[in-house]
Amino acid sequence: MNQIKQIEVLGSDCPSCHELHQRTIEAVKQLGLNIEVGYANDIKRIIEVGLMSSPVLIVNGKAVLAGQVPSLDKIKEIISSCDQAISSSSTGGCSCGGSC
């Protein structure tokens, strides 16, 4: 896993948004990634990515999750599948259907 360059949580500063941020930090740590997980509470940015609900998990500039706070294991699964999709895109296809 080294294709992911940026992970960020966009939120409205609510407890759920901060929970997703903390779980994502822990997921990144458990996956052994050396990536800082950013947090922004700019509602305009959430709307700019085409979503009307928060929190939003962004991987390499693309929204991969919105409006929920999944389990730590699910977040790790999402991050792992994005990494695999990025890796496979250079060989001809995305396994996640293009969400990464």
Helices and strands as residue ranges (DSSP letters): E 7-10, H 15-30, E 37-40, H 43-48, E 56-59, E 62-66, H 72-89
